[in-house]
Amino acid sequence: MAKGWNRQSQTKSRARGAKVRVKTARGRKPSSTRWLQRQLNDPYVAEANRLGYRSRAAFKLVELNDRYQFLKGVKRAVDLGCAPGGWLQVLARVMPEESQIIGIDLQEVEHVDGVDLWVMDFLDENAEERLMAALDGPADIVLSDMANSATGHRQTDQIRTMALCEAALDFAIKVLAPGGTFVAKVLQGGSDGVLMERMQKHFKTVKHAKPPASRADSKEWFVLAQGFKGT
C-alpha cells in the first residue's frame, strides 16, 4: 500500500472542510467550471497532491494491488501509455531499487527516478522489438493504461479501446515470465469474448475490477490477468 494512503485517510479527506463551489468566470465554459469544481472537491486529487503523485490515477493501481497483490516480487515492469507518470511513481516506490521499469507514451513524461522513459508510439511497427531488446530479461508485469480520445460514440470507443488492449496483450504474451501479470484498461462491459478467451488460455486467472479511485460515472474498468502460463 502507498505510504500515507488508506481508507481511513480517504474518509477524512472527504469530511475535511466545506464543499468548494466554483463560480463561472468570463470566457470559461460551464463544462470547464464543472470539471474544476469536481477536481477541487475530489479527495483523491487532494491526497495525490499531498503524497506527490502526479495524478489521482496512481490510486487505481494502489487499490488494485492492495486487493490482488500482483506487485509483490516484481523486478521488471513495462507501463504502456504511462503519462503523466502516476503508475510509474507507484512502481518506483514499491519495487526494489535494482528493478527495471520502462514507461512508454506518445507524449513526453517528466523524469521519474529509477524509470527508463520512452517517447514512442507503441503501435509503431518496430516498437515491440525495441522494447523487447531493452528488457534485461522477461518482464514480471505489463501494465496498459492506454486510451484513445473519447468520441462520445460508445461502440466506437469500445472498439478502439479493445484494439489497444489486444495490442498490449500481444506484447505481454511475448515478454512475460511464467507467473507474470497483465493489467489493462477496458471500458464498461469489460473485454470482449475473443479477448477474454485469449487471456484465459494464457493466464491462470482473469478478472475484471473497478477500483474505488475510478469515478463512479466513469466507464473504465480494468482487466487483471495473473499467472502467465508461458508460451
QUIPE-V160684 format. One record per residue. RES is the residue in three letters. NEAR is the number of other ideal C-beta (glycine too) atoms within 10 Angstrom. Layout:
res: (RES	RES)
near: (NEAR	NEAR)
This chain:
res: (MET	ALA	LYS	GLY	TRP	ASN	ARG	GLN	SER	GLN	THR	LYS	SER	ARG	ALA	ARG	GLY	ALA	LYS	VAL	ARG	VAL	LYS	THR	ALA	ARG	GLY	ARG	LYS	PRO	SER	SER	THR	ARG	TRP	LEU	GLN	ARG	GLN	LEU	ASN	ASP	PRO	TYR	VAL	ALA	GLU	ALA	ASN	ARG	LEU	GLY	TYR	ARG	SER	ARG	ALA	ALA	PHE	LYS	LEU	VAL	GLU	LEU	ASN	ASP	ARG	TYR	GLN	PHE	LEU	LYS	GLY	VAL	LYS	ARG	ALA	VAL	ASP	LEU	GLY	CYS	ALA	PRO	GLY	GLY	TRP	LEU	GLN	VAL	LEU	ALA	ARG	VAL	MET	PRO	GLU	GLU	SER	GLN	ILE	ILE	GLY	ILE	ASP	LEU	GLN	GLU	VAL	GLU	HIS	VAL	ASP	GLY	VAL	ASP	LEU	TRP	VAL	MET	ASP	PHE	LEU	ASP	GLU	ASN	ALA	GLU	GLU	ARG	LEU	MET	ALA	ALA	LEU	ASP	GLY	PRO	ALA	ASP	ILE	VAL	LEU	SER	ASP	MET	ALA	ASN	SER	ALA	THR	GLY	HIS	ARG	GLN	THR	ASP	GLN	ILE	ARG	THR	MET	ALA	LEU	CYS	GLU	ALA	ALA	LEU	ASP	PHE	ALA	ILE	LYS	VAL	LEU	ALA	PRO	GLY	GLY	THR	PHE	VAL	ALA	LYS	VAL	LEU	GLN	GLY	GLY	SER	ASP	GLY	VAL	LEU	MET	GLU	ARG	MET	GLN	LYS	HIS	PHE	LYS	THR	VAL	LYS	HIS	ALA	LYS	PRO	PRO	ALA	SER	ARG	ALA	ASP	SER	LYS	GLU	TRP	PHE	VAL	LEU	ALA	GLN	GLY	PHE	LYS	GLY	THR)
near: (10	20	7	10	22	13	10	8	14	18	11	12	17	13	8	9	9	6	7	11	9	16	7	12	10	4	6	12	10	8	8	13	15	12	12	15	15	14	14	13	16	16	18	24	17	18	21	22	11	12	17	10	25	18	16	20	23	27	26	25	27	24	22	22	22	16	13	16	10	21	21	9	10	20	16	21	26	29	29	24	19	26	23	16	24	23	29	30	23	22	27	18	17	17	20	9	7	7	17	18	23	20	24	23	22	13	8	10	20	10	10	21	10	17	20	14	20	17	12	14	10	20	12	10	7	9	17	16	11	12	21	14	8	13	15	9	10	16	27	24	24	27	29	26	22	24	16	12	6	13	10	6	10	13	8	12	18	16	13	18	21	19	14	21	23	16	18	23	22	11	21	26	20	15	19	25	16	10	15	26	25	26	26	28	22	22	20	13	12	18	23	14	8	10	19	15	12	17	23	12	10	20	23	11	12	21	15	14	16	18	18	13	22	21	13	6	6	11	16	17	19	21	21	21	26	18	14	25	13	11	8)
